Amino acid sequence: MRSSQDLARLLTSIDGSGYSSYRQIVGNYELTDSRFPTPPVLIIDRTQVDPYAPPSRVRLFIPAQASRFPQQLINDRLGRIAVGDFLTRAFEHAARSSRDIRIAHPGQEILERTSVIVDDEGVEARFTVRLPAAGRRIRAREARSIFLDDLPDIAAHSLIYSAIDAGQLERQVNYMRDRSALLNAMHRNNTVAFIANGSILPRESGDSDKPLTRGAMPFEAPSQLRWEYESAHNGALQGMAIPAGITVIVGGGFHGKSTLLRAIQRGVYPHVFGDGREWAVTVDDAVAVRAEDGRSVANTDISPFINSLPSGKPTDSFSTTNASGSTSQAANVMEALEAGARVLIIDEDTSATNFMIRDAVMRELIPTGDEPITPLIDRIVELRDTHGISTIIVAGGSSAFLKVADTVISMKSYEPQDVTQQAHALVRRHAEGGTSTDVEAVRRDAFYAALHHPRIIVPASMRPHDKKRPAKAAGLTEIRFGQASVDLSALEQLVDPAQTAAIAEALECIASEADGKSTMRELVDEILRWIDDGGLDALAARGHYPGTLARPRRHEIMATLNRMRSIEIA
């Protein structure tokens, strides 16, 4: 291994040369610095080809003898994730004065990431460096300062235990462990979501995920839904427990219905302290579904909701390049169930009305035999009773779901109230007839065949002839796959561009593993096992060490596959 002096001499030798000469510094260097009892190792993996190309990829490894993180903080997966996330934020903060050094920017969620990896061997930070130039000529003195002055200084302030706020780090680790234990208790309590008293749910604006800091009302659970959990490190947590079953959230416009629903959606992830939603916790197999006009659908069984189509297209193996609101939402529900969703999260405002309900007048005007759509209101009880699927729905304009609701929560000025008994009394008083029992009688278990329908990817469809480069994420909501773009804007629980980047890598792995025999679910689960065994690096090509990946859920990986216009399903 070369030394920091070797790097300094090499940079001096290429000073003023053409920019491509930076390629000579690729390699490993042991950095001598008195602040580290064991020298850190600088690893330059790739240098940019010109000043305007994507920046150079660099790693810095701090051996355990120098980083000295207590074993009790990193002796389990949750601890390592918490420490890695904490150090990513610390590194970003320490590098804030540098124009050239950047690490992946974390959002409000604590995710398994590749930006900083912590294990028994030590700490490895992965970041980019924009190498300095004058025109297209190397500026070696500035490069030397970046590598041999700035980086060791950033590391000394962010990657060793003695330099960070140990109390805050321990708090984050304990939070992750307590949250996991809370989820286990929620399963035992038959609870699908929990929001602690004092939580701050409103965000500062519609396009920001940061908490509203002025004027936000702390959450307070209604007494009927109050539940308390005694955590190991954070004391008694008291708040609102949403039980399994059918929950309807109602309330006037702008009173907090969607804010509550968004907190439930995002509750599948842990959040950093100060976010306000640290203890807004949702079971991790809850999936938000909506209408998605224009999306492509490949061989999905939507027959539980769409019985037939005037075009004659089969609905038990439905395919289209331009789904309507109702067919897209039916496909989204069925695909979410295929991916293992046990809770469906639905907002009336983003749903197709004819997918959700048919009122009594429409049922009489258009007989059931003439209507191909069986709305969700006619299937939701079967989902609950036969398949154990819970549903959380925001309803503002229709009382239809109150008839079948187990729990009704009313939001008034951001305060939740349990109005279940009142809602049921009103339903009885204004009864207009039940749901479409004739359809239920004919198709008693409408979901069984659909949920046991194996969907197998045709391998060739994952290897289109126009695909010359690996799949690549373009921000949070788009992946380029060959010449096609996969639109992920409807995946409301995709929260970090690093997750999208990981999904792009997962698509390449799935393409290599697709054998025409394994189902989509089996392929995705195999990729997730790779991550469990080898970390997110298992997704990358051998010899590549990306610092821009965060772990996605199975649900979003499968949702991406289902939105690929090139994909074919046998």
Solvent accessible surface area in square Angstrom, and as a share of the most:
residue,aa,sasa,rsa
1,M,152,0.68
2,R,93,0.34
3,S,35,0.22
4,S,11,0.07
5,Q,94,0.42
6,D,43,0.22
7,L,0,0.00
8,A,18,0.14
9,R,151,0.55
10,L,36,0.18
11,L,1,0.01
12,T,95,0.55
13,S,80,0.52
14,I,7,0.04
15,D,82,0.43
16,G,39,0.38
17,S,34,0.22
18,G,27,0.26
19,Y,8,0.03
20,S,52,0.33
21,S,24,0.16
22,Y,0,0.00
23,R,155,0.57
24,Q,97,0.43
25,I,0,0.00
26,V,60,0.34
27,G,19,0.18
28,N,64,0.33
29,Y,0,0.00
30,E,75,0.34
31,L,3,0.02
32,T,104,0.60
33,D,30,0.16
34,S,120,0.77
35,R,106,0.39
36,F,8,0.04
37,P,88,0.55
38,T,40,0.23
39,P,45,0.28
40,P,0,0.00
41,V,19,0.11
42,L,0,0.00
43,I,20,0.10
44,I,2,0.01
45,D,44,0.23
46,R,72,0.26
47,T,6,0.03
48,Q,0,0.00
49,V,98,0.56
50,D,38,0.20
51,P,21,0.13
52,Y,171,0.65
53,A,14,0.11
54,P,98,0.61
55,P,34,0.21
56,S,0,0.00
57,R,81,0.30
58,V,2,0.01
59,R,25,0.09
60,L,1,0.00
61,F,50,0.21
62,I,0,0.00
63,P,15,0.10
64,A,37,0.29
65,Q,115,0.51
66,A,7,0.05
67,S,3,0.02
68,R,159,0.58
69,F,20,0.08
70,P,33,0.21
71,Q,99,0.44
72,Q,114,0.51
73,L,10,0.05
74,I,9,0.05
75,N,87,0.44
76,D,49,0.26
77,R,119,0.43
78,L,44,0.22
79,G,0,0.00
80,R,89,0.32
81,I,18,0.09
82,A,0,0.00
83,V,0,0.00
84,G,4,0.04
85,D,1,0.01
86,F,33,0.14
87,L,0,0.00
88,T,0,0.00
89,R,59,0.22
90,A,22,0.17
91,F,0,0.00
92,E,54,0.24
93,H,113,0.50
94,A,25,0.20
95,A,5,0.04
96,R,164,0.60
97,S,105,0.68
98,S,17,0.11
99,R,204,0.74
100,D,36,0.19
101,I,1,0.01
102,R,130,0.47
103,I,13,0.06
104,A,26,0.20
105,H,134,0.60
106,P,4,0.03
107,G,28,0.27
108,Q,28,0.13
109,E,3,0.01
110,I,2,0.01
111,L,10,0.05
112,E,32,0.14
113,R,18,0.07
114,T,2,0.01
115,S,1,0.01
116,V,4,0.02
117,I,54,0.27
118,V,8,0.05
119,D,59,0.31
120,D,94,0.49
121,E,123,0.55
122,G,3,0.03
123,V,1,0.00
124,E,25,0.11
125,A,0,0.00
126,R,11,0.04
127,F,9,0.04
128,T,34,0.20
129,V,0,0.00
130,R,97,0.35
131,L,4,0.02
132,P,14,0.09
133,A,25,0.19
134,A,55,0.43
135,G,58,0.55
136,R,139,0.51
137,R,135,0.49
138,I,4,0.02
139,R,104,0.38
140,A,5,0.04
141,R,211,0.77
142,E,65,0.29
143,A,0,0.00
144,R,103,0.38
145,S,41,0.26
146,I,8,0.04
147,F,1,0.00
148,L,30,0.15
149,D,72,0.37
150,D,52,0.27
151,L,0,0.00
152,P,5,0.03
153,D,57,0.30
154,I,10,0.05
155,A,0,0.00
156,A,9,0.07
157,H,110,0.49
158,S,0,0.00
159,L,0,0.00
160,I,18,0.09
161,Y,62,0.24
162,S,103,0.66
163,A,45,0.35
164,I,23,0.11
165,D,82,0.42
166,A,37,0.28
167,G,49,0.47
168,Q,81,0.36
169,L,0,0.00
170,E,87,0.39
171,R,109,0.40
172,Q,10,0.05
173,V,0,0.00
174,N,25,0.13
175,Y,0,0.00
176,M,10,0.04
177,R,56,0.20
178,D,3,0.01
179,R,17,0.06
180,S,39,0.25
181,A,39,0.30
182,L,0,0.00
183,L,26,0.13
184,N,82,0.42
185,A,7,0.05
186,M,0,0.00
187,H,108,0.48
188,R,183,0.67
189,N,68,0.35
190,N,100,0.51
191,T,5,0.03
192,V,11,0.07
193,A,1,0.01
194,F,1,0.00
195,I,2,0.01
196,A,7,0.05
197,N,41,0.21
198,G,45,0.43
199,S,9,0.06
200,I,39,0.20
201,L,11,0.06
202,P,15,0.09
203,R,27,0.10
204,E,89,0.40
205,S,51,0.33
206,G,82,0.79
207,D,139,0.72
208,S,21,0.13
209,D,32,0.17
210,K,118,0.50
211,P,22,0.14
212,L,59,0.29
213,T,118,0.68
214,R,209,0.76
215,G,83,0.80
216,A,22,0.17
217,M,82,0.36
218,P,77,0.48
219,F,5,0.02
220,E,91,0.41
221,A,2,0.02
222,P,15,0.09
223,S,80,0.52
224,Q,121,0.54
225,L,22,0.11
226,R,99,0.36
227,W,51,0.18
228,E,93,0.42
229,Y,34,0.13
230,E,118,0.53
231,S,7,0.05
232,A,88,0.68
233,H,103,0.46
234,N,48,0.25
235,G,31,0.30
236,A,59,0.46
237,L,15,0.08
238,Q,72,0.32
239,G,0,0.00
240,M,0,0.00
241,A,11,0.08
242,I,1,0.00
243,P,47,0.29
244,A,32,0.25
245,G,7,0.06
246,I,1,0.00
247,T,1,0.01
248,V,0,0.00
249,I,0,0.00
250,V,31,0.18
251,G,24,0.23
252,G,40,0.39
253,G,52,0.50
254,F,203,0.84
255,H,57,0.26
256,G,5,0.05
257,K,26,0.11
258,S,59,0.38
259,T,32,0.19
260,L,0,0.00
261,L,4,0.02
262,R,73,0.26
263,A,2,0.01
264,I,2,0.01
265,Q,13,0.06
266,R,29,0.11
267,G,0,0.00
268,V,11,0.06
269,Y,11,0.04
270,P,15,0.10
271,H,1,0.00
272,V,21,0.12
273,F,49,0.20
274,G,61,0.58
275,D,0,0.00
276,G,13,0.12
277,R,3,0.01
278,E,23,0.10
279,W,29,0.10
280,A,2,0.01
281,V,1,0.00
282,T,1,0.01
283,V,5,0.03
284,D,81,0.42
285,D,31,0.16
286,A,0,0.00
287,V,15,0.09
288,A,17,0.13
289,V,9,0.05
290,R,74,0.27
291,A,13,0.10
292,E,24,0.11
293,D,108,0.56
294,G,24,0.23
295,R,12,0.04
296,S,8,0.05
297,V,5,0.03
298,A,13,0.10
299,N,21,0.11
300,T,3,0.02
301,D,11,0.06
302,I,0,0.00
303,S,19,0.13
304,P,0,0.00
305,F,0,0.00
306,I,1,0.01
307,N,55,0.28
308,S,64,0.41
309,L,40,0.20
310,P,136,0.86
311,S,88,0.57
312,G,61,0.59
313,K,88,0.37
314,P,79,0.49
315,T,8,0.05
316,D,81,0.42
317,S,40,0.26
318,F,8,0.03
319,S,54,0.35
320,T,24,0.14
321,T,98,0.57
322,N,110,0.56
323,A,4,0.03
324,S,55,0.35
325,G,12,0.12
326,S,11,0.07
327,T,11,0.07
328,S,0,0.00
329,Q,0,0.00
330,A,0,0.00
331,A,0,0.00
332,N,8,0.04
333,V,0,0.00
334,M,9,0.04
335,E,8,0.04
336,A,9,0.07
337,L,17,0.08
338,E,39,0.17
339,A,2,0.02
340,G,18,0.18
341,A,1,0.01
342,R,112,0.41
343,V,2,0.01
344,L,0,0.00
345,I,1,0.01
346,I,1,0.00
347,D,21,0.11
348,E,45,0.20
349,D,119,0.62
350,T,42,0.24
351,S,17,0.11
352,A,14,0.11
353,T,99,0.57
354,N,73,0.37
355,F,0,0.00
356,M,7,0.03
357,I,34,0.17
358,R,28,0.10
359,D,76,0.39
360,A,43,0.33
361,V,108,0.62
362,M,87,0.39
363,R,45,0.16
364,E,150,0.67
365,L,121,0.60
366,I,61,0.31
367,P,71,0.45
368,T,35,0.21
369,G,79,0.76
370,D,102,0.53
371,E,37,0.17
372,P,37,0.23
373,I,20,0.10
374,T,3,0.01
375,P,2,0.01
376,L,0,0.00
377,I,7,0.04
378,D,8,0.04
379,R,0,0.00
380,I,0,0.00
381,V,51,0.29
382,E,16,0.07
383,L,0,0.00
384,R,64,0.23
385,D,96,0.50
386,T,79,0.46
387,H,31,0.14
388,G,42,0.41
389,I,5,0.03
390,S,6,0.04
391,T,0,0.00
392,I,1,0.00
393,I,0,0.00
394,V,3,0.01
395,A,4,0.03
396,G,57,0.55
397,G,71,0.68
398,S,31,0.20
399,S,66,0.43
400,A,18,0.14
401,F,6,0.02
402,L,26,0.13
403,K,84,0.36
404,V,24,0.14
405,A,5,0.04
406,D,63,0.33
407,T,7,0.04
408,V,1,0.00
409,I,0,0.00
410,S,19,0.12
411,M,5,0.02
412,K,122,0.52
413,S,56,0.36
414,Y,75,0.29
415,E,80,0.36
416,P,8,0.05
417,Q,77,0.34
418,D,29,0.15
419,V,26,0.15
420,T,20,0.12
421,Q,159,0.71
422,Q,114,0.51
423,A,6,0.05
424,H,54,0.24
425,A,46,0.35
426,L,67,0.33
427,V,31,0.18
428,R,170,0.62
429,R,173,0.63
430,H,117,0.52
431,A,72,0.56
432,E,121,0.54
433,G,48,0.46
434,G,61,0.58
435,T,42,0.24
436,S,9,0.06
437,T,96,0.56
438,D,76,0.39
439,V,15,0.08
440,E,43,0.19
441,A,62,0.48
442,V,124,0.71
443,R,63,0.23
444,R,186,0.68
445,D,59,0.31
446,A,11,0.08
447,F,0,0.00
448,Y,123,0.47
449,A,71,0.55
450,A,12,0.10
451,L,59,0.29
452,H,113,0.50
453,H,58,0.26
454,P,76,0.48
455,R,10,0.04
456,I,36,0.18
457,I,1,0.01
458,V,46,0.27
459,P,33,0.21
460,A,71,0.55
461,S,9,0.06
462,M,1,0.01
463,R,120,0.44
464,P,31,0.19
465,H,168,0.75
466,D,45,0.23
467,K,42,0.18
468,K,167,0.71
469,R,194,0.71
470,P,98,0.62
471,A,10,0.07
472,K,143,0.61
473,A,24,0.18
474,A,50,0.39
475,G,45,0.43
476,L,61,0.30
477,T,56,0.33
478,E,57,0.26
479,I,0,0.00
480,R,95,0.35
481,F,4,0.02
482,G,20,0.19
483,Q,120,0.54
484,A,39,0.30
485,S,49,0.32
486,V,4,0.02
487,D,87,0.45
488,L,0,0.00
489,S,69,0.45
490,A,12,0.09
491,L,22,0.11
492,E,55,0.25
493,Q,3,0.02
494,L,6,0.03
495,V,22,0.12
496,D,6,0.03
497,P,71,0.45
498,A,10,0.08
499,Q,0,0.00
500,T,0,0.00
501,A,22,0.17
502,A,0,0.00
503,I,0,0.00
504,A,3,0.02
505,E,49,0.22
506,A,0,0.00
507,L,0,0.00
508,E,47,0.21
509,C,13,0.08
510,I,0,0.00
511,A,9,0.07
512,S,76,0.49
513,E,69,0.31
514,A,7,0.05
515,D,77,0.40
516,G,34,0.32
517,K,164,0.70
518,S,28,0.18
519,T,27,0.16
520,M,0,0.00
521,R,76,0.28
522,E,92,0.41
523,L,9,0.04
524,V,0,0.00
525,D,28,0.14
526,E,60,0.27
527,I,0,0.00
528,L,19,0.10
529,R,125,0.46
530,W,68,0.24
531,I,3,0.01
532,D,90,0.47
533,D,129,0.67
534,G,48,0.46
535,G,25,0.24
536,L,6,0.03
537,D,42,0.22
538,A,34,0.27
539,L,6,0.03
540,A,17,0.13
541,A,64,0.50
542,R,237,0.86
543,G,53,0.51
544,H,93,0.42
545,Y,84,0.32
546,P,19,0.12
547,G,11,0.11
548,T,73,0.42
549,L,5,0.03
550,A,0,0.00
551,R,45,0.16
552,P,2,0.01
553,R,28,0.10
554,R,58,0.21
555,H,14,0.06
556,E,8,0.04
557,I,0,0.00
558,M,1,0.01
559,A,16,0.13
560,T,0,0.00
561,L,0,0.00
562,N,2,0.01
563,R,22,0.08
564,M,4,0.02
565,R,131,0.48
566,S,40,0.26
567,I,10,0.05
568,E,99,0.44
569,I,17,0.09
570,A,73,0.57
